[in-house]
Amino acid sequence: MESILPTTSFSSSSKSERRSKSKSSQTSKPSLVMALISCFAWLYVAGRLWQDAEYRMVLGSLLKKNSEQRPKMLTVEDKLMVLGCKDLERRIVEVEMELTVAKSQGYLKNQLKQSGSSSGKQLLAVIGIYTGFGGRLRRNVIRGSWLPNVDALSKLEERGVVVRFVIGRSPNRGDSLDRNVNEENLATKDFLILESHEEAQEELPKKAKYFFSSAIQNWDAEFYVKVDDNIDVDLDGLIELLQKRRGQNSSYIGCMKSGEVVAEEGRAWYEPEWWKFGDEKSYFRHAAGSVLVLSKNLAQYININSASLKSYAHEDTSIGSWMMGLQTTYIDDSRLCCSTSGQGKQQSVLIGLNRKDVILSRLARTTIPFAFIGAYHNSKMETSCFIPREVRINVQHYV
């Protein structure tokens, strides 16, 4: 009995040991698997982190290289400096200051070298007679009446008055029309040729810009006068009128008128932009185009701003529109009016002349061939336009 008990106890203890070993082996396998999985996960995460660190290093080096290669970040001020805007802005301020000074001196400063009289004094007036390619007959009539010849023109300039026929260039530059004008100018030396102006009926409203600009650049005068080639001027009377107006800046002198704006296309004096003149369709007050006078500073204004000045269908209304925006002194002188443009104004003593007789008598005193005189004699004539004796400007509307 005593010998059996130890054996039994030994066997029971060995069974319990085997049982505990089997349990420990069963619990250690999942732990080992979990440990392996966690180890692999750690290695994977560490590898990715290492990879990300390498990527960051590569990207950082690339960004550094790019930042070294491209220019530095510019501020707005730096960009303006690079583009030259700072210098331009400074120049604009300087020009504005110069313009302010120029306006106080008559809108223009450091202008082109001008011609005055040989004595060095300022001229009284530059008179431009508008003419065209088909106006040679009219020019010869004027040369045979009130316009001096070549020698007398020089003497007239000594008195402070320059007179020139004003004409542009042919649309076909250098053709027979241009050549004829050049030849005539060589013989008479009484033309002001506007090289930038195309001489055509539809371009007539723009002619004033070129005339006043060219005149102001070539001659220094107190007044600039525009005259049509269908009027006969007593030069002494016109000079006397201008001498009385000396020293009057911003003067716009002429026979002031207004009238209906023609809105019907096809009618005479049709205005394509009639709607701009309001519901009443009436022109603003302006000087008639046959004779008008501008003082020096107004002519200079046209010269400076010619590129931006609006031209309408007719020259006289175009000039009138330019004067409206300025501190202009309107001088309505009825002595510069004729019966067709005076709008019923009171006239003093008039000179009634038969236009045909006057023209033919003057043609007879010129060197125009008889064929031209005969053709003119047979052409249609209208009644003369009268104006007062005091100014002695006899207006003939030639055909």
C-alpha positions as CSV (number, residue, x, y, z in Angstrom):
1,M,0.0,0.0,0.0
2,E,2.7,2.4,0.9
3,S,4.7,1.5,-2.3
4,I,1.7,2.1,-4.5
5,L,0.9,5.7,-3.3
6,P,4.1,7.3,-4.6
7,T,3.7,5.8,-8.0
8,T,0.2,7.1,-8.2
9,S,1.2,10.6,-7.1
10,F,4.1,10.6,-9.7
11,S,1.9,9.7,-12.5
12,S,-0.7,12.3,-11.6
13,S,2.0,15.0,-11.4
14,S,3.4,14.0,-14.9
15,K,-0.1,14.3,-16.4
16,S,-0.6,17.7,-14.9
17,E,2.8,18.8,-16.3
18,R,1.9,17.5,-19.8
19,R,-1.4,19.2,-19.5
20,S,0.2,22.6,-18.6
21,K,2.8,22.2,-21.4
22,S,0.1,21.6,-24.0
23,K,-1.8,24.7,-22.8
24,S,1.4,26.9,-22.9
25,S,2.2,25.7,-26.4
26,Q,-1.3,26.5,-27.5
27,T,-1.2,30.0,-26.1
28,S,2.4,30.8,-27.4
29,K,1.6,30.1,-31.1
30,P,-1.0,33.0,-31.4
31,S,1.4,35.3,-29.5
32,L,4.2,34.3,-31.8
33,V,2.0,35.0,-34.9
34,M,0.9,38.3,-33.5
35,A,4.5,39.2,-32.7
36,L,5.6,38.4,-36.3
37,I,2.7,40.4,-37.7
38,S,3.5,43.4,-35.5
39,C,7.2,43.1,-36.5
40,F,6.3,43.1,-40.2
41,A,3.9,46.0,-39.7
42,W,6.6,47.9,-37.9
43,L,9.1,47.2,-40.7
44,Y,6.6,48.3,-43.3
45,V,5.8,51.5,-41.5
46,A,9.4,52.2,-40.9
47,G,10.2,51.6,-44.6
48,R,7.4,53.9,-45.7
49,L,8.5,56.6,-43.3
50,W,12.1,56.2,-44.6
51,Q,10.8,56.4,-48.1
52,D,8.8,59.5,-47.4
53,A,11.8,61.1,-45.8
54,E,13.9,60.3,-48.9
55,Y,11.1,61.8,-51.1
56,R,11.0,64.9,-48.9
57,M,14.8,65.3,-49.2
58,V,14.6,64.9,-53.0
59,L,11.7,67.4,-53.3
60,G,13.5,69.8,-51.1
61,S,16.6,69.7,-53.1
62,L,14.6,70.1,-56.4
63,L,12.8,73.1,-54.9
64,K,16.1,74.6,-53.8
65,K,17.6,74.2,-57.2
66,N,14.5,75.8,-58.9
67,S,14.5,78.7,-56.4
68,E,18.1,79.3,-57.2
69,Q,17.5,79.2,-60.9
70,R,14.4,81.4,-61.1
71,P,14.4,85.1,-60.1
72,K,13.5,86.1,-56.7
73,M,9.9,87.0,-55.8
74,L,9.3,90.6,-57.1
75,T,7.1,93.1,-55.3
76,V,4.8,95.4,-57.2
77,E,7.3,98.2,-56.9
78,D,10.1,95.9,-58.2
79,K,8.0,94.9,-61.2
80,L,7.2,98.5,-62.0
81,M,10.9,99.3,-61.8
82,V,11.7,96.4,-64.1
83,L,9.1,97.5,-66.6
84,G,10.4,101.1,-66.5
85,C,7.1,102.3,-65.2
86,K,8.7,104.3,-62.4
87,D,10.7,106.3,-64.9
88,L,7.6,106.6,-67.1
89,E,5.6,107.9,-64.2
90,R,8.3,110.4,-63.3
91,R,8.4,111.5,-66.9
92,I,4.6,111.9,-67.0
93,V,4.7,114.2,-64.0
94,E,7.4,116.3,-65.7
95,V,5.4,116.5,-68.9
96,E,2.2,117.5,-67.0
97,M,4.2,120.3,-65.3
98,E,5.6,121.4,-68.7
99,L,2.1,121.3,-70.1
100,T,0.8,123.5,-67.3
101,V,3.5,126.0,-68.2
102,A,2.8,125.7,-71.9
103,K,-0.9,126.4,-71.4
104,S,-0.1,129.6,-69.6
105,Q,2.1,130.6,-72.6
106,G,-0.6,129.8,-75.2
107,Y,-0.9,126.0,-75.1
108,L,2.5,125.3,-76.7
109,K,6.1,125.3,-75.6
110,N,9.3,124.5,-77.5
111,Q,7.4,124.4,-80.8
112,L,9.1,124.1,-84.2
113,K,11.1,127.0,-85.4
114,Q,8.7,129.6,-86.9
115,S,9.1,132.3,-89.4
116,G,8.1,135.8,-88.7
117,S,8.8,138.9,-90.6
118,S,12.3,139.7,-91.7
119,S,12.5,142.3,-88.9
120,G,12.0,139.5,-86.4
121,K,8.6,140.8,-85.2
122,Q,5.5,138.7,-84.8
123,L,3.3,138.6,-87.9
124,L,-0.1,140.1,-87.7
125,A,-1.9,137.4,-89.7
126,V,-1.5,134.3,-91.8
127,I,-4.3,134.1,-94.4
128,G,-5.0,130.7,-95.9
129,I,-7.2,130.6,-99.1
130,Y,-8.8,127.2,-99.4
131,T,-8.5,125.9,-102.9
132,G,-8.7,122.6,-104.8
133,F,-7.3,120.8,-107.8
134,G,-10.1,122.2,-110.0
135,G,-9.6,125.7,-108.7
136,R,-6.9,127.1,-110.9
137,L,-9.3,129.5,-112.6
138,R,-10.4,130.8,-109.3
139,R,-6.8,131.2,-108.2
140,N,-6.0,133.2,-111.3
141,V,-9.0,135.4,-110.7
142,I,-7.8,136.1,-107.1
143,R,-4.2,136.7,-108.4
144,G,-5.6,139.2,-110.9
145,S,-7.5,141.1,-108.2
146,W,-6.6,141.3,-104.5
147,L,-3.7,138.8,-104.1
148,P,-0.3,140.4,-104.7
149,N,2.2,138.9,-107.1
150,V,5.4,137.2,-106.0
151,D,7.3,140.5,-105.4
152,A,4.4,142.2,-103.7
153,L,3.9,139.1,-101.5
154,S,7.3,139.7,-99.9
155,K,6.5,143.4,-99.3
156,L,3.2,142.3,-97.8
157,E,5.0,140.0,-95.4
158,E,7.1,143.0,-94.3
159,R,3.8,144.5,-93.2
160,G,3.2,141.3,-91.2
161,V,0.7,139.5,-93.4
162,V,1.3,136.1,-95.1
163,V,-1.2,134.9,-97.8
164,R,-1.1,131.4,-99.2
165,F,-3.4,129.2,-101.2
166,V,-4.0,126.1,-99.1
167,I,-4.3,122.7,-100.8
168,G,-3.7,119.0,-99.9
169,R,-2.3,116.1,-101.9
170,S,-4.0,113.9,-104.4
171,P,-5.3,110.5,-103.2
172,N,-3.0,109.1,-105.9
173,R,0.3,110.6,-104.7
174,G,2.5,112.0,-107.4
175,D,-0.1,111.9,-110.2
176,S,-0.8,114.8,-112.7
177,L,-2.8,116.7,-110.1
178,D,0.1,116.9,-107.7
179,R,2.5,117.7,-110.5
180,N,0.4,120.5,-111.8
181,V,0.2,122.1,-108.3
182,N,3.9,121.7,-107.9
183,E,4.6,123.4,-111.2
184,E,2.1,126.2,-110.4
185,N,3.8,126.7,-107.0
186,L,7.2,127.0,-108.6
187,A,5.9,129.8,-110.8
188,T,3.8,131.7,-108.2
189,K,5.3,130.7,-104.8
190,D,2.0,131.3,-103.1
191,F,1.0,127.8,-101.9
192,L,0.9,126.1,-98.6
193,I,0.8,122.4,-99.5
194,L,-0.6,120.1,-96.8
195,E,1.4,117.0,-97.3
196,S,-0.7,114.9,-94.8
197,H,-4.1,116.0,-96.1
198,E,-5.9,114.2,-98.9
199,E,-7.7,116.8,-101.0
200,A,-11.2,115.4,-101.5
201,Q,-14.7,116.8,-100.9
202,E,-15.4,114.3,-98.1
203,E,-12.1,115.2,-96.4
204,L,-12.8,118.9,-96.3
205,P,-14.0,119.1,-92.6
206,K,-10.5,117.7,-91.6
207,K,-8.7,120.3,-93.7
208,A,-8.9,122.9,-90.9
209,K,-6.8,120.7,-88.6
210,Y,-4.0,120.4,-91.1
211,F,-4.2,124.1,-92.1
212,F,-4.0,125.6,-88.6
213,S,-1.4,123.0,-87.5
214,S,0.8,123.7,-90.5
215,A,0.3,127.5,-90.3
216,I,1.2,127.6,-86.6
217,Q,4.3,125.5,-87.1
218,N,5.6,127.6,-90.0
219,W,4.6,131.2,-89.0
220,D,4.4,133.0,-85.7
221,A,1.4,135.3,-86.0
222,E,-1.3,136.9,-83.8
223,F,-4.2,135.7,-86.0
224,Y,-4.8,132.8,-88.5
225,V,-7.5,133.5,-91.1
226,K,-9.3,130.9,-93.2
227,V,-10.8,132.3,-96.5
228,D,-12.7,130.4,-99.3
229,D,-11.4,130.9,-102.8
230,N,-14.9,132.0,-104.0
231,I,-14.6,135.4,-102.2
232,D,-12.8,138.6,-103.2
233,V,-11.0,140.2,-100.2
234,D,-10.0,143.8,-99.9
235,L,-6.8,143.1,-98.0
236,D,-6.3,146.5,-96.5
237,G,-9.8,146.4,-95.0
238,L,-9.1,143.0,-93.5
239,I,-5.7,144.1,-92.1
240,E,-7.4,147.1,-90.5
241,L,-10.0,144.9,-88.9
242,L,-7.3,142.6,-87.4
243,Q,-5.1,145.4,-86.2
244,K,-7.9,146.7,-84.1
245,R,-8.1,143.3,-82.4
246,R,-4.5,142.9,-81.6
247,G,-3.7,141.6,-78.1
248,Q,-7.1,139.9,-77.8
249,N,-6.3,136.2,-77.0
250,S,-8.8,133.4,-77.5
251,S,-10.6,135.4,-80.1
252,Y,-13.0,133.5,-82.5
253,I,-14.1,136.1,-85.1
254,G,-16.6,135.8,-87.9
255,C,-20.2,136.0,-88.9
256,M,-21.8,134.0,-86.2
257,K,-24.8,131.9,-87.3
258,S,-26.7,128.8,-86.4
259,G,-29.4,126.9,-88.3
260,E,-31.2,123.7,-88.9
261,V,-29.4,120.4,-88.9
262,V,-30.3,118.6,-92.1
263,A,-31.2,115.0,-91.1
264,E,-32.6,113.8,-94.4
265,E,-29.9,112.0,-96.4
266,G,-29.6,113.2,-99.9
267,R,-30.4,116.8,-99.1
268,A,-27.8,119.6,-99.3
269,W,-25.8,120.1,-96.1
270,Y,-26.8,116.6,-94.8
271,E,-25.4,115.9,-91.4
272,P,-24.9,112.1,-90.7
273,E,-24.6,112.7,-87.0
274,W,-27.7,114.9,-86.8
275,W,-29.0,113.1,-83.7
276,K,-26.1,114.5,-81.6
277,F,-27.6,118.0,-81.9
278,G,-30.7,117.3,-79.9
279,D,-34.4,117.2,-80.6
280,E,-34.6,120.7,-81.9
281,K,-32.0,119.8,-84.6
282,S,-30.3,123.1,-84.5
283,Y,-26.6,123.9,-84.8
284,F,-24.8,125.7,-82.1
285,R,-23.5,129.2,-82.7
286,H,-20.5,129.2,-85.0
287,A,-18.7,131.4,-87.6
288,A,-19.6,131.0,-91.2
289,G,-17.0,129.2,-93.2
290,S,-16.4,131.8,-95.9
291,V,-14.2,133.9,-93.6
292,L,-13.2,133.1,-90.0
293,V,-10.4,134.2,-87.8
294,L,-8.7,132.4,-84.8
295,S,-6.2,134.0,-82.4
296,K,-2.8,132.3,-82.0
297,N,-3.6,130.3,-78.8
298,L,-6.8,128.8,-80.4
299,A,-4.8,127.7,-83.5
300,Q,-2.2,126.2,-81.2
301,Y,-4.9,124.3,-79.4
302,I,-6.0,122.8,-82.7
303,N,-2.4,121.9,-83.5
304,I,-1.8,120.1,-80.2
305,N,-5.2,118.2,-80.1
306,S,-5.8,117.6,-83.8
307,A,-5.6,113.8,-83.4
308,S,-8.5,113.8,-80.9
309,L,-10.7,116.6,-82.3
310,K,-14.0,115.4,-83.7
311,S,-14.9,116.5,-87.2
312,Y,-18.5,116.8,-88.4
313,A,-19.9,116.8,-92.0
314,H,-19.1,120.5,-92.4
315,E,-16.0,122.4,-91.6
316,D,-17.5,125.5,-90.0
317,T,-19.6,123.4,-87.6
318,S,-16.5,121.3,-86.8
319,I,-14.4,124.4,-85.9
320,G,-17.4,125.7,-83.9
321,S,-17.6,122.5,-81.9
322,W,-13.9,122.7,-81.0
323,M,-14.3,126.3,-79.7
324,M,-17.3,125.4,-77.5
325,G,-15.1,123.6,-74.9
326,L,-12.6,126.4,-74.5
327,Q,-12.6,129.8,-72.8
328,T,-13.2,131.4,-76.2
329,T,-14.3,135.0,-76.9
330,Y,-16.9,134.9,-79.6
331,I,-16.7,138.0,-81.7
332,D,-19.8,138.3,-84.0
333,D,-18.8,140.9,-86.6
334,S,-21.6,141.6,-89.0
335,R,-19.1,143.3,-91.4
336,L,-17.9,139.7,-92.2
337,C,-21.4,138.6,-93.2
338,C,-22.9,138.5,-96.6
339,S,-26.6,138.3,-97.6
340,T,-26.5,134.6,-97.8
341,S,-24.9,133.9,-94.5
342,G,-25.9,137.0,-92.4
343,Q,-29.2,135.5,-91.3
344,G,-31.0,138.8,-91.9
345,K,-28.6,140.9,-89.8
346,Q,-28.7,144.6,-90.3
347,Q,-26.4,145.6,-93.1
348,S,-24.8,149.0,-93.7
349,V,-24.1,150.4,-97.2
350,L,-23.7,147.5,-99.6
351,I,-21.9,147.3,-102.9
352,G,-24.0,145.6,-105.5
353,L,-21.8,144.0,-108.3
354,N,-22.8,141.8,-111.1
355,R,-20.6,138.8,-110.5
356,K,-20.2,137.8,-114.1
357,D,-19.1,141.2,-115.2
358,V,-16.6,141.4,-112.3
359,I,-15.1,138.0,-113.0
360,L,-14.8,138.5,-116.7
361,S,-13.2,141.9,-116.4
362,R,-10.6,140.3,-114.0
363,L,-10.1,137.3,-116.2
364,A,-9.3,139.7,-119.1
365,R,-6.5,141.3,-117.0
366,T,-4.9,137.8,-116.4
367,T,-2.9,135.5,-118.6
368,I,-5.7,132.9,-118.8
369,P,-6.2,131.6,-122.3
370,F,-9.3,132.9,-124.1
371,A,-10.8,129.4,-124.2
372,F,-11.0,129.4,-120.4
373,I,-12.7,132.8,-120.4
374,G,-15.2,131.7,-122.9
375,A,-16.0,128.6,-120.9
376,Y,-16.5,130.7,-117.8
377,H,-18.6,133.2,-119.7
378,N,-21.0,130.5,-120.8
379,S,-21.2,128.8,-117.4
380,K,-24.1,129.3,-115.0
381,M,-23.7,132.4,-112.8
382,E,-25.4,133.1,-109.5
383,T,-26.1,136.5,-108.0
384,S,-23.4,138.2,-106.0
385,C,-23.2,138.0,-102.3
386,F,-22.9,141.5,-100.8
387,I,-21.2,142.7,-97.6
388,P,-20.6,146.1,-96.1
389,R,-18.3,148.7,-97.7
390,E,-16.4,149.3,-94.5
391,V,-14.7,145.9,-94.7
392,R,-14.8,145.9,-98.5
393,I,-15.0,142.1,-99.0
394,N,-17.0,141.4,-102.1
395,V,-18.2,137.8,-102.1
396,Q,-18.7,136.1,-105.4
397,H,-19.8,132.5,-105.4
398,Y,-18.2,131.0,-108.5
399,V,-19.5,127.9,-110.2
